[in-house]
Amino acid sequence: MAVTVILEPAGRCCWDEPMHIMVRGLAPGQQVTLRASPRDEKGALFRAHARYCADGDGELDLVRAPALGGSFAGLEPMGLIWALEPEKPLLRLVKRDVQTPFTVELEVLEGHEPEPQRVLGRVVHERYFLPPGVRREPVRAARVRATLFLPPGMGPFPGVIDLFGSGGGLCEYRASLLSGHGFAVLALAYFRFEDLPEYLNDVHLEYFEEAVDFMLQHPKVKGPNIGLLGFSKGGDLCLSMASFLKGITATVLINSCVANTITPLHYKDMTIPSLGNDLGKHTITESGLMDCVNIWNNPLEEPDHRSLIPLEKAQGPFLFIVGKDDHNWKSEFYAHIASAWLQAHGKDRPQIIYYPGAGHCIDPPYFPPRIASVHAFLGQAMFFGGEPGAHSKAQVDAWQQIQTFFHKHLDGKKSVKHSKI
């Protein structure tokens, strides 16, 4: 019998959707190695492999069969995707053009040898980033540089502004995937893109206010409020937006600081200085990576308390997503500060979800955990923290928690459909 690789969904599916992998036509108990091999948009090769044994019927089902070693071990139905590693060290699997898919070659190889050669079966699978019916609309409105993603249907839809961190540029993949779950999402650039400033110097909140106004005036966006989603530096910008701007009712922070960071923030006649840091306090890991977790000053101490964002002024609730192994900065400590600060001002306690073993870079599901990579802006090889298996599980759960939070506070819905894998 010929060896057949069966995928569900067959052929192609959305990146944040789980994939069911099965192999049929093997001998009972046969030892095989499964290997996944996509290339990124620049042609760089990424690979993951795992060793398995077929069952008594000569079949292999990754939902039931544990990996016996390789890039991962144990019951990990999506391990061949989240455990992908670059052939060239420190490369990150990132999606810049959401209009094209990643193509993944899945192979079944004979035996458990370190470098198995004989291919028993092969299938090609596409994982796309623009869900069916989602519309992508570039936005160049006054100063705003962004891309708006709209779900299928007439709308209006609950609106979210999505901000990334200090790498700059316009990152669309999280916004495009989130739009597939019923949100109008604006991926917003704020430096290092087109005619925006090249460097992160003297940020003015009026720019972000224009983006909020754009969303609230858009006929496909359900008012009278929108939500914010921010990662790293984008998170403290979202805190500032929620604290000073109108029309914001729900804010999600992924490993964010509660103080303004990197550069002063200006709004009208007010300036919030940036949190101090001492690069001399960085350490170098055994692998030669820069670890910056201890370089940041304590925002509760003089004179850095002036960099704290007055989040008690915000109208809507907060959700803090916290990786407990974050090595970019002390996200867990900052979430504690936010909770104590809000309660001291008579506000509701924020929702905080802690993920043991998760590092700084919590992405949508099945992205290979970015434990270390070259920082896009600093040009340094950075250690961001995280244990791959725990970090991957955190990404799956956090993605569902984010959707639930936004549906509840922007759309009045209670829950979302959870992954079965």
VOMILO-375016 format. One record per residue: residue in three letters; x, y, z of N, C-alpha, C, O in turn. Coordinates in steps of 0.1 Angstrom, whole numbers, plus 5000, padded with zeros to 4 digits. Each point is the difference from the previous one (the first is absolute). Layout:
<nodes>
AlaXYZXYZXYZXYZ...
</nodes>
This chain:
<nodes>
Met500849885000499250125000500950125000501050015007Ala498650094985500850135000499850085012498950005006Val502150074998499950085012499350134996500450074991Thr498649975017499250124997500150095012499749965011Val500550174987500050105010498650084998499750054990Ile499649955021498650065000500050125009500449995012Leu499250124983499950125008498550055001499349994990Glu500350055021498750075002500250135007500550005012Pro499150114982499550024987501049964989501250025002Ala498349934987500949964989500450114992499250104998Gly502049904998500550104990500550135006501150044999Arg498050035008500350135005499150045012498949955001Cys501650135008499250055011500750135005501150034996Cys498250045013500550125006501149975009500049895007Trp501050204995501249985008499649975014500649915007Asp498450154999499649985014499149895002499449985011Glu500349944979499149885000500849875002501049984993Pro498649945017500849875001499849914988499050004993Met502049915005500049914989500149865005500949975009His498349944987500049865004500849924990499749994988Ile501449955017500949934991499949855003500149955011Met499749974978499949855001500849944989500150064989Val500449825014500749924989499449865000499849945010Arg500050014978499449874998500949924990500750064992Gly499249815009500749914991501449965005500849954992Leu499550075021501249965006499949855004498949955001Ala502249995002500049875007499750015014500350105006Pro499049805001499850015014501250035008501049924998Gly499050185010501250035009501150064992501150025006Gln498850024982501150054992500550135005499250095004Gln502149924996500750125005500150104988500549974990Val499150155013500150114989500350135007499950025012Thr500650074979500350145004499250094992500049994988Leu499350105018499250104993500850135000500650045010Arg499450034979500850124998499250114993499349974990Ala500750155015499350124994501150094996501050035007Ser498850034981501050094994499450114992499849994988Pro499950135018499650114993501250104997501149985006Arg498850114985500950114998499350135003498850014997Asp502050085008499450145003500050084987500349954989Glu499350175012499850084988501350044993500050044988Lys501149945019501350034994500749874996501250004996Gly498149895005500649874996500749925010500649904997Ala499550155016500749935010499249885005498850015001Leu501949885001499449875003499849995015500950035008Phe497949924996499749975014499649855000499449954990Arg501049985021499649865000499749955014500550065010Ala498649844991499749935013499949854996499549974989His500949945020499849864998499749935013500350055011Ala499049844988499749925012499949854996499649974989Arg500849955020500049854998498749945006499650035011Tyr499849884982498849935004500049854997500949964992Cys498249975014499749864996498649984996499150055007Ala500649884983498749984995499349905010500649935007Asp498050084993499349915009499949864994500649974990Gly498649945016499849874996499449984986500149904994Asp499250215002499450004987500850064989499650024989Gly501650025015500950074990499650154998500250054989Glu499150015021499650144998500650085011500549965010Leu499650174987500650105009499150125001499750064989Asp499849975023499250125002500650095010500149965012Leu500350164984500850085009499250055012500550065009Val498249934990499150045012500249895011499850035012Arg500549854984500149895010501449955002500349945011Ala500650084979501349945001501050105005500250114994Pro500549865017501150095005501249994991500449894995Ala500350225004501350014993501049935010500050035012Leu500949894982501049935008501350085001501049955006Gly499150174988501250085000500150074987499249994991Gly501850105008500250084989500050155004500650045010Ser498650044983499950145003499250025013500050115006Phe499249794997499150005012499749865004500349914992Ala499150075019499649875005498650005006499650115005Gly499749784996498749995006498950034990500250004988Leu498650025018498850024991499950144996499650095008Glu500849944980500050144995499550004986500850004990Pro497850005008499549994986500550114991500049974987Met500350155018500550104991501550035002500550104995Gly500249805011501450025002500850034988501050075000Leu498749864989500750024987499950144995500850044991Ile498350045014499950144996500750095010500950084997Trp498749915016500550095010501549985003500750095005Ala499849794992501449975003500950024989501249975000Leu498350104989500950034989501250085004499950105008Glu501349874987501250075004500750044987500049934990Pro500650195010500750044988501349934997500749965010Glu499650014977501349944997501150105004501149955004Lys498750184994501050105004499650055014498850055002Pro502049945008499650045014499550145001500450094993Leu498749935017499450135004499050064990499550115002Leu500349824987498950054991498749985006499849905007Arg499250194990498749995005499049974989500150074989Leu499049845012499049974990498950115002499250005009Val500950104982499150115001499250024986500649974990Lys498250085011499250024988499950144997499350085008Arg501349974981499950144996498950034990499350105001Asp500549804990498950024990498949905003500149884997Val498850175009498949915005499249964988499149925002Gln501150134986499349964988500449874994499449954991Thr501850005014500549874995500149905012500250055011Pro499749824986500149915011501449955002500950034992Phe499349905019501249925002499749864995498949945003Thr502050004989499849874994500949905008501250025001Val498249885005500749915009500049864993498949954997Glu502350005001500149864995500149915012500950015008Leu498249894992500049905011500549864994499449964990Glu501649985016500549884995500049895010500250035012Val499649854984500149885008501249934996500249954988Leu500850035021501349944997500149875007499649985011Glu501149924983500249875006501050005011501150064999Gly498549885013500949985010500250115010499350114999His501649875011500350105010501450055000500550055010Glu500249934978501450044999500150155001499050074997Pro502149985008500250155001499750074987499550115000Glu500949834989499750064987499349904991500749964990Pro498150015012499349914992499950054985499850124998Gln500349784993500150044986498849964992499650084991Arg499949805011498949954991498750075003499549995012Val499950074978498750075002498949904997500049944989Leu499150045020498949904998498850084995499149944993Gly500750185011498850084996500350145002500850055008Arg498450034984500250155001498750074997499249954992Val500650165014498950094997500450145002500850035008Val498550064984500350155001498750065006498949984995His501450115014498950075007500250155001501150045002Glu497950034995500150155000499350055013498949965003Arg501850135004499450075012499950154997501150074999Tyr497749984999499850144996499750095011499749965012Phe500550174986499950115010498850094997499750095009Leu499749904980498850084997498849914999499849934990Pro499550065022498949905000498950034989499950114995Pro499349785002499150024989499050125003499450015010Gly500550074979499150115001500550135007499450104999Val501849895008500550115006500650104990500749964991Arg499050175010500450104991501250085006500050045012Arg501049984980501250085004500050134993500050014987Glu500050105021499950134994501150095005500050045012Pro501049994980501150105004499450135004499050054994Val501550015017499450135005501150105000501149995006Arg498750124987500850124999499150125002499750074991Ala499949955022499050105003500750115008500449975012Ala499850154982500750105007501449955003500749964991Arg499750045022501349945004500049855003501149945001Val497750005000500049865004500549914989499550014988Arg501449905016500549904991499749865006500549975010Ala498649964983499549885006499449914989499950034989Thr499649855016499249914991498849965008500149955012Leu498750064982498849965007499549874994500049974988Phe499749935021499449874996498649995005499750035012Leu499449944978498649995003499549864998500349944990Pro498950015019499449864999499050004989499650104995Pro500149785000498949994990498750045006499849995012Gly499350064980498750045004499850155000500950074996Met497949975007499650144999500550085012500350124998Gly499949825014500450085011498850085006498949984996Pro501450125012501450045005500549905010499349915006Phe502150094995500749915008500750075012500450114999Pro499849815012500850065011501450034995500649924993Gly499950205011501350054995501149995010499850015012Val501449964982501249985009501250074992500149984988Ile500750095019501350054995501149915006500049985012Asp500949984979501049905003501450074999500350054989Leu500549955022501350065000501149905004499849935009Phe501250074983501249925003501050085008499750125003Gly501549834998501050065009501150084993499750064990Ser501549945016501050104996500849954988501050074996Gly498549834997500649964987499650094989500750014990Gly498250065012499550094990499449934988499849885000Gly499850204990499449954987498549985002499450045010Leu500049894980498649975000499949855001500249934990Cys499350025021499849855002498649974998499150055008Glu500549874983498649974997499549875004498849985001Tyr502049925002499649865001499049985012499149924998Arg501250155013499149985011498650064997499049945004Ala501050184990498750064997499249924990498849995001Ser501949964989499349924989499349885006498949974997Leu501949965012499449885006498950035009499049935001Leu501150185007499050045010498750044993498949975004Ser501350094984498850044992499249884996498750014998Gly501949885000499349884997499149955011499249914997His500950155015499149965011498950115003499550005011Gly500350084979498950095001500350155004499150075003Phe502249974996500350135004500550084988500749954991Ala499050185009500750104991501250045007500050075010Val501249904985501350025006500950094992500249974988Leu500350135018500950104994501449975005500350025011Ala500549924980501449995003500750134998500050054988Leu500550015022500550145000501550015001500649955010Ala500050114980501550035001500250135007499150095000Tyr502049935007500350135006501450044999500450125004Phe500549804990501350054996500649894991499649894999Arg501450154993500749914991499149954989500149884997Phe499150204998499149964989499650124991499550105005Glu500849894982499750114991500550135005501250025002Asp497950084999500450145004499950025015500250115004Leu499649795004500150015014501450025005500949964992Pro499350095020501450015005500849874999499449895003Glu501950124994500849884999500349945014500249885002Tyr499950215008500449965013498950045010499250084998Leu500849845014499050025010500450115009500549985011Asn499350154984500350115008498850095003499250034990Asp500650015022498950105003498749964994499550064990Val499849845016498749964994498950105004500050045012His499249994979498850095002498749925000499849934990Leu499550075020498749925001499050054991499049934997Glu501150194998499050054990500049914987498949994994Tyr502249955003500049914988499149885003499249974991Phe500949985020499149885004498650045002499149934997Glu500750205007498650055001499350014986498849974999Glu502050064991499550004986499649864996499049994993Ala501749915011499749874997498749955007499249934994Val500650115018498849975008498850074993499049934998Asp501250194998498950084993499749934987498849994996Phe502249974997499849934987499149885002499049974992Met501349955018499249885002498650035005499049944995Leu500850165013498750035005499150064990498749995000Gln501950074990499250064989499849914988499350034991His501349855010499949904988498649945001499649955010Pro499750044978498749945000499949855004499049955004Lys502149984994500149865003500449975015500049885004Val500350225003500449985014498950045010499350104999Lys500449805009498950025010500450095012500949965007Gly498550164994500350085011499249975012499349905000Pro500750185011500750135000501549995005500650105002Asn499949785000501349985005500749894992499449924993Ile502050085009500849894994500949945011500150055011Gly500649854985501049935008501450034995500250044989Leu500849935020501450014997500749875003499749945010Leu501250034981500949885003501450044997500450044989Gly500449955022501450044999501049905006499849945010Phe501350054983501149915004501250085003500450094992Ser500349895019501350065004499850155000499250055007Lys501750024986499850154999498650044996499550105004Gly500049824986498650034996499049995011499050075000Gly501349855011499249995011499950135009498950045004Asp502350024999499950125008499450124992499450095005Leu500849904981499350104992498449985001499350105001Cys500349784999498649975002499550055014498950055001Leu501949935009499650055014499950154999499050055006Ser501950024988499950144999498750044992499350105003Met500449844986498850024992498849995008499150085000Ala500849805008498849985008499950105011498950035004Ser502250025001500050105011499650144996499450075008Phe501049974980499850144996499050024989499550114998Leu500249794994499150024988498649955003499849915008Lys499250154985498749955002499749894990500649994990Gly498349935013499549914990500749865001499949924991Ile500850055020500649875002499449935012499950065011Thr499749824987499349935011500549875004499549935009Ala501650024984500649875004501450004995500350034988Thr500749935020501450014997500749875004499949965011Val500849984979500749885003501550034998500550064990Leu500349905021501450035000500849865000499749925009Ile501150064982500949884999501450045004500750064993Asn499749895019501350035006500450144998501050044993Ser498250055014500250144999500550065013499849945011Cys500750184988500450085012498950095003499250044992Val500850005021498950105005500650145000499350095003Ala501949924993500650144999500350024985500149914992Asn500050225004500450044987501549964998500850035008Thr499549904981501349954998500750064987499350044991Ile502049965009500950024988500150154996501150054998Thr497850025001500050144996498950085007498949945003Pro501250194999499050085006498749994992500049994988Leu498950025019498650004994499450145002500050055011His499550014978499450135001498649994996499649934991Tyr499650155016498650024996499550145005500050035012Lys499650054978499750145003501150075008501150014994Asp498650035018501150075007500649915011500750055009Met499149824990500549915010501249914994499949974988Thr501050005020501149914996500249905011500250035012Ile499949844984500349895009501449964996500349954989Pro500750065020501449964997500049844999499149935004Ser502050034990500249854998500649945012500850075007Leu498949814996500649935011501549984998500449964990Gly500350075021501550004999500549854998499349915005Asn501850084990500749874999501550015000500550114998Asp500149785005501550005001500449874992500049895006Leu500550134982500449894991501149935006500349884997Gly500550185012501149935007499549895009500949925004Lys497950074999499449895008499649884992499549905005His500750104982499649894992501049885002501250035004Thr498449854994500949895001500049934987499250024991Ile501849895007500249924988499849855004500649955009Thr498549984984499749865003501249914995500950054993Glu499049835011501049904996500149994984501049974995Ser497950064999499949994985500550134994500050024987Gly500450085021500450134994498950104997500350094992Leu498649895014498850094997499950105011500349985012Met499250144984499950115010498649985007499049984994Asp501150035020498949995008499850135007500850045008Cys498150034989499750145005499050015011499650115003Val500149785003498950005010500350095012499050065006Asn502249964997500450085012500450144997500450075009Ile499549984979500550134996499150115004500450125001Trp498349855001499050105002499950055014500049915009Asn499950224993499850055014498649965005499149974993Asn500750045020498749975007499250124998500350115005Pro498549884988499250124998499350055013499450115000Leu500749825011499450045013501050095007499650075010Glu501649944986501050075008500350144993499850014988Glu500750085020500450134994501349984991500849915004Pro499350174986499150094994499049944990499350064993Asp500849805006499349944989498549985001499349964991His500250085021498649995002499250094991498949994997Arg501950124998499350094991499749944986499350054992Ser501449835005499749934988498849915000499549954990Leu499950035022498849925002498850064992499850125000Ile499549794993498850054992498850005010499849905006Pro499550214994498850015009498849914996499050064995Leu501249815005499049914995498650015007499049944996Glu501050125016498850025007499050094993498850005003Lys501750074987499250094992499249924989499150064993Ala501349825004499449924989498649975004499649985011Gln499550014978498649975002499749855000499149965007Gly501649974985499749854998500949915008501050045006Pro498749834994500849905007501349974993500150034988Phe500849905019501349964995500149855001499549935009Leu501250014981500449865001501650004998500550054989Phe500249905021501449994999500449864997499649915008Ile501150064981500549874996501550005005500850094995Val499649825014501350015006500849874998499549905005Gly501650114989500949884999500950015012500850095002Lys499249815007500750005012501549984998500850025009Asp499649944979501449994997500550114990500949984992Asp498450145008500350114992501450055004500250045011His500749974979501450055003500250134993501250054999Asn497850014995500150144994499950105011500850105001Trp498249885008499950085012499049925010499649894997Lys500150175014499349935011498550024999499450075008Ser500149864982498550014997499249975012498950065002Glu501449835005499249965012500050115010499050035006Phe502150034997500150115010499250114995499350075008Tyr500749974979499250114995498549975001499350095003Ala500349794995498649975002499550015014498950045003His502049925007499750025014499850155003499150045007Ile501850044988499950155002498750054995499350085006Ala500349884981498850044995498849965008499150095002Ser500949795003498849965009499950085012499050045004Ala502249985003500050075013499650154997499350065008Trp501249994981499750144997498650034997499450095006Leu500049824986498650024997499149985012499150085002Gln501249825007499249985012500150125010499150035007Ala502150024994500350115009499250134995499750085009His499949924978499350124995498549964999499250074993Gly500349825013498649975000499549934988498850004997Lys502249964994499649934988499949855001500649955010Asp498849994980500049855000501349944998500950064993Arg499449835013501249934998500149954986499049954995Pro502150064998500149964986500149845000500349945010Gln499350014979500249864998501449974996500550064990Ile500249855017501449974997500149854998499549925009Ile501050044980500249854998501549984999500750054991Tyr499849875018501449965001500349874993499349915001Tyr501850094991500349884993501449955004501050064995Pro499149845014501449955003500749954988499449934992Gly501850095007500849954989499950084987500749964990Ala498550145010499850084988501050125000500150065011Gly500549984978500950115000499350134995498850025002His502050074992499550134997499150004988498950075000Cys501549864989499350024987498949904999500149904993Ile498750135012498849924999499350044988499350104999Asp500749814991499450024987498749924999499649935009Pro499750084979498849914998500549865000501249974999Pro497849935002500449865000500949954989499950054989Tyr500949865015500849914991501250084994500849934992Phe499450205011501250064996501149935008499949995012Pro501349984982501149945008500450115011500250114997Pro499949845016500350105010501350074998501049944996Arg498950205005501250084998500850015013499950105007Ile500849804996500850005013501250094999500350075010Ala500349944978501150094998500050044985499749914991Ser500650215006500250044986500750145000500350065010Val500149984978500650134998498950115000499149994992His501050105018499050115001500050084987501150054996Ala497749984999499950074987500650145001500550054990Phe499450015021500450145002501450015005500850084996Leu499549845015501350015006501149934993501250045001Gly498449864991501049934992500849905009501049954995Gln498650035017500749915010499349865001498750004998Ala502049905004499549875003499550005014500750005009Met497949994993499450025013499449875005499549914992Phe500650075021499349895006498650055006500050095008Phe498949854986498750055004499349915011499050045005Gly501649844997499449915010499049914995499550014988Gly500249895020498949904996500649864998501149984995Glu498149925009500349864997499049964989498850025001Pro501849934988499249994987498649935002499050064995Gly500949835012498749935001499050085008498950024996Ala501550045016499250085008499650134993498850045001His502150024992499750124993499049984989499150084998Ser501149814995499049974989498649985005499050054994Lys500949885017498649985007499550135004498850034999Ala502050065006499650135004499450084989499050075001Gln501749924987499550074988498649964996499250084996Val500549795005498749954996498950055010499050054996Asp501349945017499150055010499850155000498850055000Ala502250024999500050155000499150054988499350095002Trp500949854987499250044988498549995002499250084996Gln500449815011498649985003499550105011498950054999Gln502049975011499750095010499850154995499150075004Ile501749974986499950134994498750014993499350105001Gln500349804991498750014993498850005010499150084998Thr501049845012498950005010499850145006498950055002Phe502350015002500050135007499450114991499150075004Phe501349934983499550104991498549984996499250095000His500449784998498649974997499150055012499050054998Lys501549925014499250045012499850155001498950045003His502250034996500050145003499750094988499750125001Leu500449834987499750084988498849954993499350084993Asp500349805009498949944992498949935008499049964995Gly501350035018499049945009499949865000499049945005Lys501949994988500049854999500849945012500950075005Lys498749814999500649945012501349924997500950005009Ser499249934980501149914998500349984985499250054992Val501949885005500349974987500149854999500249935010Lys499850024977500249864998501549965003500950064994His499349845015501349975003500649894991499249924995Ser502150085003500649904992499849865006500049985012Lys499849924980499949865004501449935002500149895005Ile500950184989501349935001500950085009501249975001
</nodes>
